[in-house]
């Protein structure tokens, strides 16, 4: 028996028609606005790098723990124990976050403490939480709002 082709929104004519303009109409005033506000390639790359750094679930758990820390900072051992991970994993993730200038560290003897250094990251985390805690809005509701 021959294998069947997978059905997905990308190869479904009906789904594609629902997502693409049915008529080719250029709205000159909209094109001008798009061009006036185009995100430069370097800026797009920097934002993409930020979001890719935030796309790792372990890093997000580390950031959330730091966001909620009563003193505003946590040591590697407390983060590892609290998240149920080993010190090496947490240290690696903190190194990535430090290289991206998202967290800062301070050393007291042999103990290293980390804290969030960017208010924008705090806001992104809080907005992300707000977004997922909202009721799930159906795609049809979103589509009808566009019209």
N, C-alpha and C positions, 0 to 999 in steps of 0.2 A: 504494500500500500504506500502511495506517495505521501510525503510529509505535507501537512497543511501549512499555509502561510499564517503567521501570527497576525491576529487582528489587533491593531493599536490605533490610537487617535491619529498617529502620523500617516498611516496608510489607509485610513478610512475616508472615502470621498465626502461623506456626510459631515463628519467631524471637521474636516478641513474646510468645507464650505461655511460652517458655522463660525470659524475663527478668522476667515479672510474676507476682506471687502468683496462684495458681489459686483461692484462697479468700480472701474478705474477712474477715480476722481481725485485730482490734486487740488488741495485747498492752499493756494499760494500764500495766504497770510499765516497759515499753520507751518508751512515749510520754512518761512522766514523766521518764525519764532524758534523752531527746532534748531535751525542753523545758528541763530543768535545765542542760544543757550547750550550748545553742544558741549559735552564733557570732554575736555582734552584727553588724549590717549594716556599721558603720564598720570593725570588725576584718576582716570578709570583704573589704571594698573594699581595705583596705591590703594584705592578703595577695595578693589578685588583682593589684594593681598591681605588687607585688614579682615575682610569677610572670610577669606580662606583660613586665616589664623583662628577666627571665631567658629569655624565649622567643625572643629574637633570636639566631640562630647566631653572628653576628659578635661581639656582646657577650659571648656565652659563650666564644668563642675568646680574646677579650681577657682576660676574667676568669681563664680557665684558664692563659693565659700568665703573668699576674701571680701566680697561685697557685704556679706552678712556677718562678718567677724565682729564681735563686740568691741574689740580694741582697734579694729581697722587693719590688723595685720595678723598673720599666722606663720608659725615656723613650719618647715618642711615636714617634720615628724608628725605634727598635729594634723596637717593637711592629709598626709598619707594615711594615718590612722582613721581620721574622720571619713575619708572617701573610700576606705577599704582597698587601697592600692599600696604598692611598695614605694619606698623612698626614691628609688632610681627613676621610676616612671614619673613621679611628681616632680622631681628635680629636673628631668628632661623637659617637661611641659613648662615649668617655670623659666627655664633657660630660653625657650622659644618666646615666651611672653616678655621676658626681659629684653631680648634682642629687638622685639617689635615696640619697645618703649611703652608697654602696657602695665608692667609691674616694676617696682623698685625693691631692692633688698637692703637690709642692714644686718650686720653681723655683731653679735654680742657673745664674745668668747668663741665657743664652737657651735653656737646656735645661729641659724640664718632665718631671719624673718622677712616675709614678703608682704607688700601692700599694693593696692591699685594706685596708680599715679595719675590717671586720666579720667576726668569727670565725664568725658564723652563715652568712655567705655562703660562707666556706671549707667549712663542714660541708655545706651544701646541694650545693656542687659535688662534693665527695668522695662524698657519698651518691648523687648522680646518676650518677657514674662507676661506683660499686659496683653500682648497680641495673642499668645497661645491660650490665655485664660478667658479671652472673649468667647462668646458663643460662636460655634462654627457657623459661619454664614455660607449659605449654599452658593454655588457658582451661578445659578440662575438669578439669585438676588443681586449678585455683583454685576452680572451681565445686564440686567434690567436697569441698574443705576447708571450705567454708561450711556444708555439710550436716553 
